[in-house]
Amino acid sequence: MRPRTCHVVAALVAGLLTMSLTSCERENRAAADSFTVGLLLPSRAVPRFERSDKPLIEKRLKELCPHCALEYANAEDDATMQRQQMMSMITKGVRVLILDAADTRALRSSVQEAHNAGVPVVAYDRLAEGPIAGYVSFDGAQVGRLQGEALLKGMGDKASGGNIVMMNGDPTSANAAWFRRGALSVITGKVNIARSYDIVGWSTQNAHASMAAAVAALGPDRIGGVLAANDGIAAGVISALKSARVGKLPPVTGQDADLDAVRRIIKGEQYMTVYKPFRTEAAAVASMAVALGRGEGLRDIATTTTDSPTTRHIPSVLLTPRAVTVGNIKQTLVKDGVYTIDQICTGQLRPACDKAGLGR
């Protein structure tokens, strides 16, 4: 009977050890998936950050890592505030940071401090300087090309040597220069850039003031088109043109597919916007953050690499933007679930929506 008894005891001990090891493995996996991701966005002036980026990143993060937490801060266009927010998150023990830099150069030292503390930083939408671990954005040159191509098309016969006003983004943003280079690659030699302004903070108010100055200098009838870097700038441009009592608004570009911009396009006030599928961008950056938080590499996520002024071969995902005009709102924004027709076509817009093919 003794050998049998020994076998039983051995089996029980082995079972208990297996249960203990399995329990430890579960606990280790839970610990690996119970970390905090810091999300630092740059502005409330640009509607997309609070309305789209934050909720989409938060949702995808929870899907990929149910036990992960999100620590969020918005810099409100203040690089000094964003540096403080970043340092606070590192002190609180976040394991990885997603950074959309308010000023890509000014945050360089903070990115370095995060790196020194063992906290990887994923650059989101704008490529910050310093030792960035990963980067997710859209092809900025293609954004500018789409704007330039649409502007030439919207100007028609006036594009040949006609006057345009360039309303560029914030000069501290690397993306603003990227968009501008893309646009110039299309429009140079085809139109006359009569005035060019850099819009600090991507501010609608600053855009209004600059456009009013352009109208005063050139005259309301000598502006054939306006290359506005994003929809907030476009809003200021259009407001200034209306204030100057310009009879027929020239074509005005935009970017981000803000709801108000889509409505302006339907009304015929804004010619186009650039749609950047934020859901795809948010999903990619959440995947990078979770992988880095788990100590994994980005080889299976990154599709290319990017060089910054300080760092080479950053694992990157660069997504493809799309131009949106009145003729393809339904095939782009509505089809992708960005907005419903009822959200777009409110009140007095109904007749214009019907004309644009946005019937219910």
Secondary structure, DSSP 8 states (H G I E B T S, - for coil): -HHHHHHHHHHHHHHHHHHHHHHHHHHHHHHHT--EEEEEE--SSSTHIIIIIHHHHHHHHHHH-TT-EEEEEE-TT-HHHHHHHHHHHHHHT-SEEEE--SSTTTTHHHHHHHHHTT--EEEESS--SSS-SEEEEE-HHHHHHHHHHHHHHHHGGGGTT-EEEEEE--TT-HHHHHHHHHHHHHHBTTBEEEEEEE-GGG-HHHHHHHHHHHHHHH-TTS--EEEESSHHHHHHHHHHHHHTT-SS---B---S--HHHHHHHHHTS---EEE--HHHHHHHHHHHHHHHHTT--STTT--EEE--SS-SSEEEEEE--EEE-TTSHIIIIITTTSS-HHHHS-GGGHHHHHHTT---
